[in-house]
Amino acid sequence: MKMLKSTLAIVTAAAVLGVSGFAQAGATLDAVQKKGFVQCGVSDGLPGFSVPDSTGKIIGIDADVCRAVAAAVFGDATKVKFSQLNAKERFTALQSGEIDVLSRNTTWTSSRDSGMGLVFAGVTYYDGIGFLVNNKLGVKSAKELDGATICIQAGTTTELNVSDYFRGNGLKYTPITFDTSDESAKSLESGRCDVLTSDKSQLYAQRSKLATPTDYVVLPETISKEPLGPVVRKGDEEWFSIVKWTLYAMVNAEEMGITQKNVEAEAKSTKNPDVARLLGADGEYGKDLKVKKDWVVQIVKQVGNYGEVFEKNLGKSTPLAIDRGLNALWNNGGIQYAPPVR
């Protein structure tokens, strides 16, 4: 009898973990609906992307993507809980099933998308690695950083990219790695290192937290492609589609001029067939995703379109003051582009 129980326990564990040791995907939507919320993995504190405000509420563009998923699934953007994760923890948390979606300024790469049991659902923010230095260092270009001591967050794509850049340009450097972005920034501020390197969005965010942000400058070079976006477990096409099309819905809404203020009125009175399909006034496109007909209305009404979410968290009116750049729509000088709902 004891042997039978042991065998059943092993079989059950194998079913949960799968042969690869990762949590087996395939029923995420059912599990999310049963517990009544989306468990979202975010950063451990990155302004503009995911950081607690003065009340403890997690705010930022990555957090808003998760709220949009909750709005699509439940019609209620508040039905989300957040797990704050550092770079080393993030993938294990998703693989193990601790979180349902990872929305944590994470770079889409081939190895992550094919060798970790994970899949990226799109690009929230097109980024690239850069360098933050104190003005007193007197450098104007990354080409002048020969011999510099550089702070780098461990467990990120930055380590390899910086190594490639310095080797390719015949430069030497001394890396100092840290587990969190805050530790890296504090080391720059204390003078332990000459340079802080990371995704440029993260550099702007960390600069805003320094005692005297104007003493620091982001150098002009961008040395890599860092498409940042939400990640889910591979093997669950149903959940993957929901997360992917939530992001696409936000981008399409901006392109069509659908905002938090006008979305309900447009859903009722639009004569534009593309808008009618997007907002559920024509067709049954939500049914394909197993969400309600007004799923996009709820996303935009409660969270905003892509442009609104960008400007609220990262734009010119925020301490980060980041220009849209590549993250502008494809028809406005950028490369943000979404397939149509039809």
PAGULUM-647741 format. One record per residue (C-alpha): residue number from 1; z, y, x; residue in three letters. Coordinates in steps of 0.25 Angstrom, whole numbers, plus 2048, in hexadecimal, padded with zeros to 3 digits. Each point is the difference from the previous one (the first is absolute). Layout:
NUM;Z;Y;X;Ala
...
***
This chain:
1;800;800;800;Met
2;804;809;80B;Lys
3;7F2;7FD;807;Met
4;7F9;803;7F3;Leu
5;807;80E;7FF;Lys
6;7FD;803;80E;Ser
7;7F1;7FD;7FE;Thr
8;7FF;808;7F4;Leu
9;806;80C;807;Ala
10;7F6;7FF;80B;Ile
11;7F5;7FF;7F6;Val
12;805;80C;7F9;Thr
13;801;808;80D;Ala
14;7F2;7FC;804;Ala
15;7FB;805;7F2;Ala
16;806;80D;802;Val
17;7FD;802;80E;Leu
18;7F2;7F9;801;Gly
19;7FB;7F9;80C;Val
20;7FF;80D;808;Ser
21;80F;804;7FE;Gly
22;7FC;80C;7F8;Phe
23;804;802;7F1;Ala
24;7F6;7FA;7F8;Gln
25;7F8;80A;7F8;Ala
26;7F9;7FE;7F2;Gly
27;80A;804;7F6;Ala
28;805;80E;805;Thr
29;7FD;807;7F3;Leu
30;807;7F6;7F7;Asp
31;80C;801;80A;Ala
32;800;80F;7FF;Val
33;7FF;800;7F1;Gln
34;80B;7F7;7FF;Lys
35;80A;808;809;Lys
36;7FB;80D;7FA;Gly
37;7FD;808;80C;Phe
38;7F7;800;80C;Val
39;807;7FE;80E;Gln
40;7F9;809;80A;Cys
41;802;801;80F;Gly
42;7FF;80E;806;Val
43;804;806;80D;Ser
44;80E;802;805;Asp
45;7FE;80F;7FE;Gly
46;7F3;807;803;Leu
47;7FE;80E;7F9;Pro
48;7F4;801;7F8;Gly
49;7FE;7F1;7FF;Phe
50;80E;7FA;7FB;Ser
51;80D;807;803;Val
52;80D;802;7F7;Pro
53;801;80E;7FA;Asp
54;80E;807;7FE;Ser
55;803;7F8;7F4;Thr
56;7FC;7F3;807;Gly
57;7F3;7FE;7F9;Lys
58;7F5;7FA;809;Ile
59;7F4;80A;800;Ile
60;7F3;800;807;Gly
61;7F1;7FC;7FF;Ile
62;803;7F1;803;Asp
63;80C;800;7F6;Ala
64;7F7;806;7F5;Asp
65;7F5;7F5;802;Val
66;80B;7F7;7FC;Cys
67;804;808;7F4;Arg
68;7F2;800;7FC;Ala
69;800;7F1;801;Val
70;80C;800;7F7;Ala
71;7F9;809;7F6;Ala
72;7F4;7F7;7FF;Ala
73;808;7F3;7FE;Val
74;80C;806;7F7;Phe
75;7FB;80D;7FB;Gly
76;80C;805;807;Asp
77;7FF;806;80F;Ala
78;810;7FF;801;Thr
79;800;7F1;800;Lys
80;7FF;7FF;80F;Val
81;80B;7FD;80A;Lys
82;7FE;803;80F;Phe
83;804;7F8;80D;Ser
84;800;809;80C;Gln
85;7FA;7F8;80C;Leu
86;7FE;803;80E;Asn
87;7F3;7FC;807;Ala
88;805;7F3;805;Lys
89;806;7FC;7F2;Glu
90;7F4;804;7F7;Arg
91;7F7;7F4;801;Phe
92;80B;7F5;7FF;Thr
93;805;807;7F4;Ala
94;7F3;7FE;7F9;Leu
95;7FD;7F2;805;Gln
96;80D;7FB;7FB;Ser
97;7FF;806;7F2;Gly
98;80B;80A;802;Glu
99;7F7;80B;7FC;Ile
100;7F4;7FF;7F7;Asp
101;7F7;80B;807;Val
102;801;807;80D;Leu
103;7FD;80F;800;Ser
104;805;804;80D;Arg
105;7F6;808;809;Asn
106;7FA;7F3;805;Thr
107;7F3;7FF;807;Thr
108;7F5;7F7;7FB;Trp
109;7FB;7F7;80B;Thr
110;7F9;7F3;801;Ser
111;80C;7F8;805;Ser
112;809;805;7F5;Arg
113;7F5;7FE;7F6;Asp
114;7FD;7F2;804;Ser
115;80B;7F9;808;Gly
116;80D;804;7F9;Met
117;7FE;7FB;7F2;Gly
118;7FE;80E;7FC;Leu
119;7F5;809;7FA;Val
120;7FE;80F;7FF;Phe
121;7FD;806;7F2;Ala
122;7F9;80D;805;Gly
123;803;80D;808;Val
124;80A;80A;7FC;Thr
125;7FE;808;80C;Tyr
126;7F6;801;80B;Tyr
127;807;802;80D;Asp
128;800;7FF;80F;Gly
129;809;800;80C;Ile
130;803;80D;807;Gly
131;80B;806;809;Phe
132;80B;80A;7FD;Leu
133;805;808;80C;Val
134;80A;80C;803;Asn
135;7F8;80D;802;Asn
136;808;801;80D;Lys
137;7F9;7F4;806;Leu
138;7F4;809;801;Gly
139;7F5;7F6;7FC;Val
140;7F4;803;7F7;Lys
141;7FA;7F2;800;Ser
142;804;7F1;801;Ala
143;7F7;7FF;80C;Lys
144;80B;808;807;Glu
145;80B;7F6;7FE;Leu
146;7FE;7F8;80C;Asp
147;80E;7FB;805;Gly
148;807;804;7F3;Ala
149;80C;7F8;7F9;Thr
150;7FC;7FD;7F2;Ile
151;809;7FC;7F4;Cys
152;7F9;7F5;7F8;Ile
153;806;7F9;7F3;Gln
154;800;7F1;803;Ala
155;7F9;7F6;7F7;Gly
156;7F4;80A;7FD;Thr
157;7F1;800;803;Thr
158;804;80D;809;Thr
159;804;7F8;80C;Glu
160;7F2;7F9;802;Leu
161;7F8;80C;7FD;Asn
162;808;809;809;Val
163;7FF;7F6;80B;Ser
164;7F1;7FF;7FE;Asp
165;7FE;80F;800;Tyr
166;807;802;80D;Phe
167;7FA;7F5;807;Arg
168;7F2;804;7FB;Gly
169;802;80E;805;Asn
170;806;7FC;80E;Gly
171;80E;806;7FC;Leu
172;80E;7FA;803;Lys
173;80C;801;7F7;Tyr
174;80E;7FB;7FD;Thr
175;803;7FA;7F2;Pro
176;80E;801;7FA;Ile
177;800;7F8;7F3;Thr
178;809;802;7F4;Phe
179;803;7F8;7F3;Asp
180;7FF;80C;7F7;Thr
181;7F8;80D;7FF;Ser
182;80C;808;800;Asp
183;805;7FB;80D;Glu
184;7F3;803;806;Ser
185;800;80E;7FB;Ala
186;80E;802;805;Lys
187;7FD;7FC;80E;Ser
188;7F4;80A;800;Leu
189;809;80B;7FC;Glu
190;80B;7FC;80A;Ser
191;7F6;800;80C;Gly
192;801;7F1;802;Arg
193;7F1;7FF;7FF;Cys
194;7F5;80A;802;Asp
195;7F7;7FC;7F4;Val
196;802;7F9;7F2;Leu
197;7F4;7F8;7FC;Thr
198;7FD;7FA;7F2;Ser
199;7F7;802;7F4;Asp
200;7FD;80F;7FF;Lys
201;806;801;7F2;Ser
202;80D;7FA;805;Gln
203;800;80A;80C;Leu
204;7FF;80B;7F6;Tyr
205;80B;7FA;7F7;Ala
206;809;7FE;80D;Gln
207;7FD;80E;805;Arg
208;805;806;7F2;Ser
209;80E;7F9;803;Lys
210;802;806;80D;Leu
211;80A;80B;803;Ala
212;7F4;80A;804;Thr
213;7F3;7FA;7FB;Pro
214;7F8;80C;805;Thr
215;804;7FC;80E;Asp
216;7F7;7F4;7FF;Tyr
217;7F1;7FE;7FE;Val
218;7F7;7F4;7FD;Val
219;7F5;7FF;80A;Leu
220;7F2;800;7FB;Pro
221;7FB;7F2;804;Glu
222;800;7F5;7F6;Thr
223;7FF;7F3;808;Ile
224;7FF;7F5;7F5;Ser
225;7FC;7FD;7F1;Lys
226;80D;7FE;7F8;Glu
227;7FC;7FD;7F1;Pro
228;80E;7FF;7F9;Leu
229;801;7F9;7F3;Gly
230;808;7F7;7F7;Pro
231;801;7F1;804;Val
232;803;7F4;7F7;Val
233;801;7F1;803;Arg
234;7F3;7F8;801;Lys
235;7FC;7F6;7F5;Gly
236;804;808;7F4;Asp
237;7F3;807;7FB;Glu
238;806;804;7F3;Glu
239;80B;808;807;Trp
240;7F6;805;80B;Phe
241;7F7;805;7F5;Ser
242;80B;808;7F9;Ile
243;805;807;80D;Val
244;7F1;803;805;Lys
245;7FB;805;7F3;Trp
246;80D;809;7FE;Thr
247;7FC;807;80D;Leu
248;7F2;801;7FC;Tyr
249;804;806;7F2;Ala
250;807;80B;807;Met
251;7F4;803;808;Val
252;7F6;7FF;7F5;Asn
253;809;809;7F7;Ala
254;800;80B;80B;Glu
255;7F1;7FF;801;Glu
256;7FE;802;7F1;Met
257;80A;80B;7FF;Gly
258;80A;7F8;7F8;Ile
259;80E;806;803;Thr
260;80F;7FE;7FB;Gln
261;7FE;80C;7F7;Lys
262;7F3;7FC;7F9;Asn
263;7FF;7F1;801;Val
264;805;7FE;7F2;Glu
265;7F7;80A;7FA;Ala
266;7F4;7FA;807;Glu
267;804;7F2;7FC;Ala
268;7FF;805;7F1;Lys
269;7F4;809;801;Ser
270;7F7;7FD;80C;Thr
271;7F1;7FF;7FE;Lys
272;7FE;7FB;80E;Asn
273;7FD;7F1;800;Pro
274;806;7FF;80E;Asp
275;80D;807;7FC;Val
276;800;7F8;7F3;Ala
277;800;7F3;808;Arg
278;80A;804;80A;Leu
279;80A;805;7F6;Leu
280;7FE;7F4;7F6;Gly
281;7F9;808;7F5;Ala
282;7F4;7F6;802;Asp
283;800;7F2;803;Gly
284;80C;7F6;804;Glu
285;800;801;80F;Tyr
286;80F;800;800;Gly
287;800;7F2;7FA;Lys
288;7F9;7FA;80C;Asp
289;80C;805;809;Leu
290;80A;7FB;7F5;Lys
291;805;80E;7FE;Val
292;800;809;7F4;Lys
293;7F3;808;7FC;Lys
294;807;80D;804;Asp
295;804;7FB;80E;Trp
296;7F9;80C;807;Val
297;805;80A;7F6;Val
298;80E;7FC;803;Gln
299;7FD;800;80F;Ile
300;7FB;80E;800;Val
301;809;805;7F6;Lys
302;80D;7FB;807;Gln
303;7FC;801;80E;Val
304;7F3;808;802;Gly
305;7F2;7FE;805;Asn
306;7FE;7FE;80F;Tyr
307;7FE;80F;803;Gly
308;80D;804;7F9;Glu
309;808;7F5;807;Val
310;7FA;804;80D;Phe
311;803;80F;7FE;Glu
312;80E;7FE;7FB;Lys
313;804;7F7;80C;Asn
314;7F8;804;80B;Leu
315;7F7;80D;7FD;Gly
316;801;80E;804;Lys
317;80B;804;7F7;Ser
318;809;7F5;807;Thr
319;808;801;80E;Pro
320;7F5;7F7;805;Leu
321;7F4;809;7FC;Ala
322;7F6;7F5;803;Ile
323;7F2;803;7FD;Asp
324;7F8;7F6;7F7;Arg
325;7F6;7FE;80B;Gly
326;7FA;7F1;7FF;Leu
327;809;7FE;7F4;Asn
328;7F8;80A;7F8;Ala
329;7F7;7FA;7F5;Leu
330;7F2;7FB;805;Trp
331;7F9;80B;7F9;Asn
332;809;80B;806;Asn
333;7FF;7FD;80F;Gly
334;809;7F4;801;Gly
335;7FF;7F1;7FF;Ile
336;809;7FC;7F4;Gln
337;7F7;7F8;7F7;Tyr
338;803;7F7;7F4;Ala
339;7F7;7F6;7F9;Pro
340;7FF;803;7F1;Pro
341;807;7FA;7F4;Val
342;7F5;7FA;7F8;Arg
***
